[in-house]
């Protein structure tokens, strides 16, 4: 796996991170993959992870940020989204979310769509967390 790029996206004064900009950045970084369906899935998962970071951590406060790291190898793409920490709870997979509820499905969707995924946590409960996922590709 080689890292293609890493970029940090900052929240505005209202605590809003431009999710579309993060998705576009990841898609552009992975343009060489060339598989539109894979890129669409990656964009969807990135949007969910950035949304979670902004909603549940200090990334969604004025001056907050999320960092996207993108890499790929001969048969897979890996994307990691790192938040600023400050969450009351750690990221977790909710298996019982009601399909009509507004939230609770993001990580479950990533777990379903990705070939592999995981969470790297800082040693203390309110430190930054990185949620990553991998998808299979056929590099052309």
NUDRENDREN-674595 format. One record per residue: residue in three letters; chain; x negated, z, y of N, C-alpha, C in turn. Coordinates in nm, 2 decimals, decimal comma. Layout:
NUDRENDREN-674595
+------+-------+--------+--------+--------+--------+--------+--------+--------+--------+--------+
: rest : kette :   n_c1 :   n_c3 :   n_c2 :  ca_c1 :  ca_c3 :  ca_c2 :   c_c1 :   c_c3 :   c_c2 :
+------+-------+--------+--------+--------+--------+--------+--------+--------+--------+--------+
:  Ala :     A :      X :      Z :      Y :      X :      Z :      Y :      X :      Z :      Y :
...
+------+-------+--------+--------+--------+--------+--------+--------+--------+--------+--------+
This chain:
NUDRENDREN-674595
+------+-------+--------+--------+--------+--------+--------+--------+--------+--------+--------+
: rest : kette :   n_c1 :   n_c3 :   n_c2 :  ca_c1 :  ca_c3 :  ca_c2 :   c_c1 :   c_c3 :   c_c2 :
+------+-------+--------+--------+--------+--------+--------+--------+--------+--------+--------+
:  Unk :     A :  -0,09 :   0,00 :  -0,12 :   0,00 :   0,00 :   0,00 :  -0,09 :   0,00 :   0,12 :
:  Unk :     A :  -0,06 :  -0,09 :   0,21 :  -0,14 :  -0,09 :   0,34 :  -0,05 :  -0,07 :   0,45 :
:  Unk :     A :  -0,09 :   0,01 :   0,55 :  -0,01 :   0,03 :   0,67 :  -0,01 :  -0,09 :   0,76 :
:  Unk :     A :   0,10 :  -0,14 :   0,80 :   0,11 :  -0,25 :   0,89 :   0,10 :  -0,20 :   1,03 :
:  Unk :     A :   0,19 :  -0,11 :   1,06 :   0,20 :  -0,05 :   1,20 :   0,26 :   0,08 :   1,20 :
:  Unk :     A :   0,24 :   0,15 :   1,31 :   0,30 :   0,28 :   1,34 :   0,34 :   0,28 :   1,49 :
:  Unk :     A :   0,46 :   0,33 :   1,52 :   0,50 :   0,33 :   1,66 :   0,59 :   0,45 :   1,68 :
:  Unk :     A :   0,58 :   0,50 :   1,80 :   0,67 :   0,62 :   1,84 :   0,77 :   0,57 :   1,94 :
:  Unk :     A :   0,89 :   0,61 :   1,93 :   1,00 :   0,58 :   2,02 :   1,05 :   0,71 :   2,08 :
:  Unk :     A :   1,06 :   0,71 :   2,21 :   1,09 :   0,83 :   2,29 :   1,24 :   0,83 :   2,33 :
:  Unk :     A :   1,29 :   0,95 :   2,33 :   1,43 :   0,97 :   2,38 :   1,43 :   0,97 :   2,53 :
:  Unk :     A :   1,54 :   0,92 :   2,58 :   1,56 :   0,92 :   2,73 :   1,60 :   1,06 :   2,77 :
:  Unk :     A :   1,64 :   1,08 :   2,90 :   1,67 :   1,21 :   2,95 :   1,79 :   1,27 :   2,89 :
:  Unk :     A :   1,88 :   1,19 :   2,83 :   2,00 :   1,24 :   2,76 :   1,97 :   1,27 :   2,61 :
:  Unk :     A :   1,85 :   1,24 :   2,57 :   1,81 :   1,27 :   2,43 :   1,85 :   1,15 :   2,34 :
:  Unk :     A :   1,86 :   1,03 :   2,39 :   1,90 :   0,92 :   2,31 :   1,78 :   0,83 :   2,28 :
:  Unk :     A :   1,76 :   0,81 :   2,15 :   1,65 :   0,72 :   2,11 :   1,72 :   0,58 :   2,08 :
:  Unk :     A :   1,66 :   0,47 :   2,12 :   1,72 :   0,34 :   2,10 :   1,70 :   0,30 :   1,95 :
:  Unk :     A :   1,81 :   0,33 :   1,87 :   1,80 :   0,30 :   1,73 :   1,78 :   0,15 :   1,70 :
:  Unk :     A :   1,84 :   0,07 :   1,78 :   1,83 :  -0,08 :   1,77 :   1,68 :  -0,12 :   1,79 :
:  Unk :     A :   1,61 :  -0,06 :   1,88 :   1,47 :  -0,09 :   1,90 :   1,38 :  -0,05 :   1,78 :
:  Unk :     A :   1,41 :   0,06 :   1,72 :   1,34 :   0,11 :   1,60 :   1,36 :   0,01 :   1,49 :
:  Unk :     A :   1,49 :  -0,03 :   1,46 :   1,52 :  -0,12 :   1,36 :   1,45 :  -0,26 :   1,38 :
:  Unk :     A :   1,46 :  -0,31 :   1,51 :   1,40 :  -0,43 :   1,54 :   1,24 :  -0,43 :   1,52 :
:  Unk :     A :   1,18 :  -0,32 :   1,56 :   1,04 :  -0,30 :   1,54 :   1,00 :  -0,31 :   1,39 :
:  Unk :     A :   1,08 :  -0,24 :   1,30 :   1,05 :  -0,24 :   1,16 :   1,07 :  -0,38 :   1,10 :
:  Unk :     A :   1,18 :  -0,44 :   1,14 :   1,21 :  -0,58 :   1,09 :   1,09 :  -0,67 :   1,13 :
:  Unk :     A :   1,05 :  -0,67 :   1,26 :   0,94 :  -0,75 :   1,30 :   0,81 :  -0,72 :   1,23 :
:  Unk :     A :   0,78 :  -0,59 :   1,21 :   0,66 :  -0,56 :   1,14 :   0,66 :  -0,61 :   0,99 :
:  Unk :     A :   0,78 :  -0,63 :   0,94 :   0,79 :  -0,67 :   0,80 :   0,83 :  -0,82 :   0,79 :
:  Unk :     A :   0,82 :  -0,89 :   0,90 :   0,86 :  -1,03 :   0,90 :   0,80 :  -1,12 :   0,79 :
:  Unk :     A :   0,67 :  -1,08 :   0,75 :   0,60 :  -1,16 :   0,65 :   0,67 :  -1,15 :   0,51 :
:  Unk :     A :   0,75 :  -1,04 :   0,49 :   0,81 :  -1,02 :   0,37 :   0,91 :  -1,14 :   0,34 :
:  Unk :     A :   0,98 :  -1,19 :   0,44 :   1,06 :  -1,31 :   0,44 :   1,19 :  -1,30 :   0,36 :
:  Unk :     A :   1,22 :  -1,19 :   0,30 :   1,34 :  -1,18 :   0,22 :   1,45 :  -1,12 :   0,31 :
:  Unk :     A :   1,54 :  -1,20 :   0,36 :   1,64 :  -1,15 :   0,46 :   1,73 :  -1,04 :   0,40 :
:  Unk :     A :   1,76 :  -1,04 :   0,28 :   1,84 :  -0,94 :   0,22 :   1,77 :  -0,80 :   0,22 :
:  Unk :     A :   1,64 :  -0,81 :   0,18 :   1,56 :  -0,69 :   0,18 :   1,55 :  -0,63 :   0,32 :
:  Unk :     A :   1,52 :  -0,72 :   0,42 :   1,51 :  -0,68 :   0,56 :   1,64 :  -0,62 :   0,61 :
:  Unk :     A :   1,75 :  -0,67 :   0,57 :   1,88 :  -0,62 :   0,61 :   1,90 :  -0,48 :   0,56 :
:  Unk :     A :   1,86 :  -0,46 :   0,43 :   1,87 :  -0,33 :   0,37 :   1,78 :  -0,23 :   0,44 :
:  Unk :     A :   1,66 :  -0,27 :   0,47 :   1,56 :  -0,18 :   0,53 :   1,61 :  -0,14 :   0,67 :
:  Unk :     A :   1,66 :  -0,24 :   0,75 :   1,72 :  -0,21 :   0,88 :   1,83 :  -0,10 :   0,87 :
:  Unk :     A :   1,92 :  -0,12 :   0,77 :   2,03 :  -0,03 :   0,76 :   1,98 :   0,11 :   0,73 :
:  Unk :     A :   1,88 :   0,13 :   0,64 :   1,83 :   0,26 :   0,60 :   1,75 :   0,32 :   0,72 :
:  Unk :     A :   1,68 :   0,24 :   0,79 :   1,61 :   0,29 :   0,91 :   1,71 :   0,34 :   1,01 :
:  Unk :     A :   1,82 :   0,27 :   1,04 :   1,92 :   0,32 :   1,13 :   1,97 :   0,45 :   1,09 :
:  Unk :     A :   2,00 :   0,47 :   0,96 :   2,05 :   0,60 :   0,91 :   1,95 :   0,71 :   0,93 :
:  Unk :     A :   1,82 :   0,69 :   0,90 :   1,72 :   0,79 :   0,91 :   1,69 :   0,83 :   1,06 :
:  Unk :     A :   1,69 :   0,73 :   1,15 :   1,67 :   0,76 :   1,29 :   1,79 :   0,83 :   1,34 :
:  Unk :     A :   1,91 :   0,79 :   1,30 :   2,03 :   0,86 :   1,35 :   2,03 :   1,01 :   1,31 :
:  Unk :     A :   1,99 :   1,03 :   1,18 :   1,98 :   1,17 :   1,14 :   1,87 :   1,25 :   1,22 :
:  Unk :     A :   1,76 :   1,19 :   1,24 :   1,65 :   1,26 :   1,32 :   1,71 :   1,30 :   1,46 :
:  Unk :     A :   1,78 :   1,20 :   1,52 :   1,83 :   1,23 :   1,66 :   1,94 :   1,33 :   1,66 :
:  Unk :     A :   2,02 :   1,33 :   1,56 :   2,14 :   1,41 :   1,55 :   2,10 :   1,56 :   1,51 :
:  Unk :     A :   2,00 :   1,58 :   1,42 :   1,98 :   1,71 :   1,37 :   1,85 :   1,77 :   1,41 :
:  Unk :     A :   1,76 :   1,71 :   1,49 :   1,63 :   1,76 :   1,52 :   1,60 :   1,75 :   1,67 :
:  Unk :     A :   1,49 :   1,81 :   1,71 :   1,45 :   1,80 :   1,85 :   1,42 :   1,66 :   1,89 :
:  Unk :     A :   1,42 :   1,56 :   1,80 :   1,40 :   1,42 :   1,84 :   1,52 :   1,38 :   1,93 :
:  Unk :     A :   1,63 :   1,44 :   1,92 :   1,75 :   1,40 :   2,00 :   1,76 :   1,48 :   2,13 :
:  Unk :     A :   1,65 :   1,54 :   2,17 :   1,65 :   1,61 :   2,30 :   1,57 :   1,53 :   2,40 :
:  Unk :     A :   1,59 :   1,55 :   2,53 :   1,51 :   1,48 :   2,63 :   1,37 :   1,50 :   2,60 :
:  Unk :     A :   1,29 :   1,39 :   2,60 :   1,15 :   1,40 :   2,57 :   1,12 :   1,40 :   2,42 :
:  Unk :     A :   1,22 :   1,40 :   2,34 :   1,20 :   1,39 :   2,19 :   1,15 :   1,25 :   2,15 :
:  Unk :     A :   1,12 :   1,24 :   2,02 :   1,07 :   1,11 :   1,97 :   1,09 :   1,10 :   1,82 :
:  Unk :     A :   1,09 :   0,98 :   1,77 :   1,08 :   0,95 :   1,63 :   0,96 :   0,85 :   1,61 :
:  Unk :     A :   0,89 :   0,87 :   1,50 :   0,78 :   0,78 :   1,47 :   0,81 :   0,70 :   1,35 :
:  Unk :     A :   0,80 :   0,57 :   1,36 :   0,82 :   0,48 :   1,24 :   0,69 :   0,43 :   1,19 :
:  Unk :     A :   0,66 :   0,44 :   1,06 :   0,54 :   0,39 :   1,00 :   0,59 :   0,29 :   0,89 :
:  Unk :     A :   0,53 :   0,18 :   0,89 :   0,57 :   0,07 :   0,80 :   0,44 :   0,02 :   0,72 :
:  Unk :     A :   0,46 :   0,00 :   0,59 :   0,36 :  -0,05 :   0,51 :   0,41 :  -0,13 :   0,40 :
:  Unk :     A :   0,33 :  -0,21 :   0,34 :   0,37 :  -0,29 :   0,22 :   0,25 :  -0,32 :   0,13 :
:  Unk :     A :   0,29 :  -0,35 :   0,01 :   0,19 :  -0,39 :  -0,09 :   0,25 :  -0,51 :  -0,16 :
:  Unk :     A :   0,19 :  -0,55 :  -0,27 :   0,23 :  -0,68 :  -0,33 :   0,37 :  -0,68 :  -0,39 :
:  Unk :     A :   0,43 :  -0,56 :  -0,41 :   0,56 :  -0,56 :  -0,47 :   0,66 :  -0,46 :  -0,41 :
:  Unk :     A :   0,62 :  -0,40 :  -0,30 :   0,71 :  -0,30 :  -0,23 :   0,68 :  -0,28 :  -0,08 :
:  Unk :     A :   0,79 :  -0,24 :  -0,02 :   0,78 :  -0,20 :   0,13 :   0,80 :  -0,05 :   0,13 :
:  Unk :     A :   0,73 :   0,01 :   0,22 :   0,75 :   0,16 :   0,25 :   0,77 :   0,18 :   0,39 :
:  Unk :     A :   0,87 :   0,25 :   0,43 :   0,90 :   0,29 :   0,57 :   0,92 :   0,44 :   0,57 :
:  Unk :     A :   0,86 :   0,50 :   0,68 :   0,87 :   0,64 :   0,70 :   0,91 :   0,67 :   0,84 :
:  Unk :     A :   1,01 :   0,76 :   0,85 :   1,06 :   0,80 :   0,98 :   1,03 :   0,95 :   1,00 :
:  Unk :     A :   0,95 :   0,98 :   1,10 :   0,92 :   1,12 :   1,13 :   0,98 :   1,17 :   1,25 :
:  Unk :     A :   1,05 :   1,29 :   1,24 :   1,11 :   1,35 :   1,35 :   1,02 :   1,46 :   1,42 :
:  Unk :     A :   1,08 :   1,52 :   1,53 :   1,00 :   1,62 :   1,60 :   1,02 :   1,76 :   1,55 :
:  Unk :     A :   1,09 :   1,78 :   1,45 :   1,12 :   1,91 :   1,40 :   1,23 :   1,98 :   1,48 :
:  Unk :     A :   1,23 :   2,11 :   1,46 :   1,33 :   2,19 :   1,54 :   1,47 :   2,20 :   1,47 :
:  Unk :     A :   1,48 :   2,14 :   1,35 :   1,61 :   2,14 :   1,28 :   1,64 :   2,28 :   1,23 :
:  Unk :     A :   1,76 :   2,32 :   1,23 :   1,80 :   2,45 :   1,17 :   1,79 :   2,44 :   1,01 :
:  Unk :     A :   1,82 :   2,32 :   0,96 :   1,82 :   2,30 :   0,82 :   1,72 :   2,19 :   0,79 :
:  Unk :     A :   1,67 :   2,18 :   0,67 :   1,58 :   2,07 :   0,63 :   1,67 :   1,96 :   0,57 :
:  Unk :     A :   1,61 :   1,83 :   0,58 :   1,69 :   1,72 :   0,52 :   1,72 :   1,74 :   0,38 :
:  Unk :     A :   1,85 :   1,71 :   0,34 :   1,89 :   1,73 :   0,20 :   1,99 :   1,62 :   0,17 :
:  Unk :     A :   1,99 :   1,59 :   0,04 :   2,09 :   1,49 :  -0,01 :   2,22 :   1,56 :  -0,04 :
:  Unk :     A :   2,33 :   1,52 :   0,03 :   2,46 :   1,57 :   0,01 :   2,53 :   1,48 :  -0,09 :
:  Unk :     A :   2,57 :   1,53 :  -0,20 :   2,63 :   1,45 :  -0,31 :   2,79 :   1,46 :  -0,30 :
:  Unk :     A :   2,84 :   1,55 :  -0,22 :   2,98 :   1,57 :  -0,22 :   3,05 :   1,53 :  -0,09 :
:  Unk :     A :   2,98 :   1,46 :  -0,01 :   3,04 :   1,41 :   0,12 :   3,16 :   1,33 :   0,10 :
:  Unk :     A :   3,27 :   1,36 :   0,17 :   3,39 :   1,29 :   0,16 :   3,37 :   1,15 :   0,23 :
:  Unk :     A :   3,41 :   1,05 :   0,17 :   3,39 :   0,91 :   0,23 :   3,46 :   0,89 :   0,36 :
:  Unk :     A :   3,55 :   0,98 :   0,39 :   3,62 :   0,97 :   0,52 :   3,56 :   1,05 :   0,63 :
:  Unk :     A :   3,46 :   1,14 :   0,59 :   3,40 :   1,22 :   0,69 :   3,30 :   1,14 :   0,77 :
:  Unk :     A :   3,28 :   1,19 :   0,90 :   3,19 :   1,11 :   0,99 :   3,04 :   1,11 :   0,94 :
:  Unk :     A :   3,00 :   1,22 :   0,88 :   2,86 :   1,23 :   0,84 :   2,84 :   1,27 :   0,70 :
:  Unk :     A :   2,72 :   1,29 :   0,66 :   2,69 :   1,33 :   0,52 :   2,65 :   1,23 :   0,42 :
:  Unk :     A :   2,66 :   1,10 :   0,46 :   2,63 :   0,99 :   0,37 :   2,50 :   0,93 :   0,38 :
:  Unk :     A :   2,42 :   0,95 :   0,49 :   2,30 :   0,88 :   0,52 :   2,19 :   0,89 :   0,42 :
:  Unk :     A :   2,15 :   1,01 :   0,38 :   2,05 :   1,02 :   0,28 :   2,10 :   0,97 :   0,14 :
:  Unk :     A :   2,23 :   0,99 :   0,11 :   2,28 :   0,95 :  -0,01 :   2,27 :   0,79 :  -0,02 :
:  Unk :     A :   2,30 :   0,73 :   0,09 :   2,29 :   0,58 :   0,10 :   2,15 :   0,54 :   0,07 :
:  Unk :     A :   2,05 :   0,60 :   0,14 :   1,91 :   0,57 :   0,12 :   1,87 :   0,59 :  -0,03 :
:  Unk :     A :   1,91 :   0,70 :  -0,08 :   1,88 :   0,73 :  -0,23 :   1,94 :   0,62 :  -0,32 :
:  Unk :     A :   2,05 :   0,57 :  -0,28 :   2,12 :   0,47 :  -0,37 :   2,05 :   0,33 :  -0,35 :
:  Unk :     A :   2,01 :   0,30 :  -0,23 :   1,96 :   0,16 :  -0,20 :   1,81 :   0,15 :  -0,23 :
:  Unk :     A :   1,74 :   0,26 :  -0,21 :   1,59 :   0,25 :  -0,22 :   1,55 :   0,26 :  -0,37 :
:  Unk :     A :   1,43 :   0,20 :  -0,40 :   1,37 :   0,21 :  -0,53 :   1,31 :   0,35 :  -0,55 :
:  Unk :     A :   1,27 :   0,41 :  -0,44 :   1,21 :   0,55 :  -0,43 :   1,23 :   0,60 :  -0,29 :
:  Unk :     A :   1,24 :   0,73 :  -0,28 :   1,25 :   0,79 :  -0,15 :   1,21 :   0,93 :  -0,16 :
:  Unk :     A :   1,18 :   1,00 :  -0,05 :   1,14 :   1,14 :  -0,05 :   1,13 :   1,19 :   0,09 :
:  Unk :     A :   1,10 :   1,32 :   0,10 :   1,09 :   1,39 :   0,22 :   0,96 :   1,47 :   0,22 :
:  Unk :     A :   0,88 :   1,45 :   0,32 :   0,76 :   1,53 :   0,34 :   0,78 :   1,63 :   0,46 :
:  Unk :     A :   0,78 :   1,76 :   0,42 :   0,81 :   1,86 :   0,52 :   0,69 :   1,94 :   0,57 :
:  Unk :     A :   0,69 :   1,98 :   0,69 :   0,58 :   2,07 :   0,74 :   0,60 :   2,20 :   0,67 :
:  Unk :     A :   0,50 :   2,29 :   0,68 :   0,50 :   2,42 :   0,60 :   0,61 :   2,52 :   0,65 :
:  Unk :     A :   0,65 :   2,51 :   0,78 :   0,75 :   2,60 :   0,83 :   0,88 :   2,53 :   0,84 :
:  Unk :     A :   0,99 :   2,60 :   0,83 :   1,12 :   2,54 :   0,83 :   1,16 :   2,45 :   0,95 :
:  Unk :     A :   1,11 :   2,48 :   1,07 :   1,15 :   2,41 :   1,19 :   1,04 :   2,31 :   1,23 :
:  Unk :     A :   0,94 :   2,27 :   1,15 :   0,84 :   2,18 :   1,18 :   0,89 :   2,04 :   1,14 :
:  Unk :     A :   0,82 :   1,94 :   1,19 :   0,86 :   1,80 :   1,17 :   0,88 :   1,77 :   1,02 :
:  Unk :     A :   0,96 :   1,67 :   1,00 :   0,99 :   1,62 :   0,86 :   0,97 :   1,46 :   0,87 :
:  Unk :     A :   0,92 :   1,41 :   0,76 :   0,91 :   1,26 :   0,74 :   1,00 :   1,23 :   0,62 :
:  Unk :     A :   1,09 :   1,14 :   0,64 :   1,17 :   1,09 :   0,53 :   1,13 :   0,94 :   0,51 :
:  Unk :     A :   1,09 :   0,91 :   0,39 :   1,04 :   0,78 :   0,36 :   1,12 :   0,72 :   0,25 :
:  Unk :     A :   1,11 :   0,58 :   0,24 :   1,18 :   0,51 :   0,13 :   1,09 :   0,39 :   0,10 :
:  Unk :     A :   1,11 :   0,34 :  -0,02 :   1,05 :   0,22 :  -0,07 :   1,15 :   0,12 :  -0,13 :
:  Unk :     A :   1,13 :   0,00 :  -0,10 :   1,22 :  -0,11 :  -0,16 :   1,13 :  -0,21 :  -0,23 :
:  Unk :     A :   1,17 :  -0,27 :  -0,34 :   1,10 :  -0,37 :  -0,41 :   1,11 :  -0,50 :  -0,34 :
:  Unk :     A :   1,00 :  -0,58 :  -0,34 :   1,00 :  -0,71 :  -0,28 :   0,93 :  -0,81 :  -0,37 :
:  Unk :     A :   0,95 :  -0,93 :  -0,35 :   0,87 :  -1,04 :  -0,41 :   0,80 :  -1,11 :  -0,29 :
:  Unk :     A :   0,68 :  -1,07 :  -0,26 :   0,61 :  -1,13 :  -0,15 :   0,59 :  -1,28 :  -0,17 :
:  Unk :     A :   0,62 :  -1,36 :  -0,07 :   0,61 :  -1,50 :  -0,09 :   0,50 :  -1,55 :   0,00 :
+------+-------+--------+--------+--------+--------+--------+--------+--------+--------+--------+
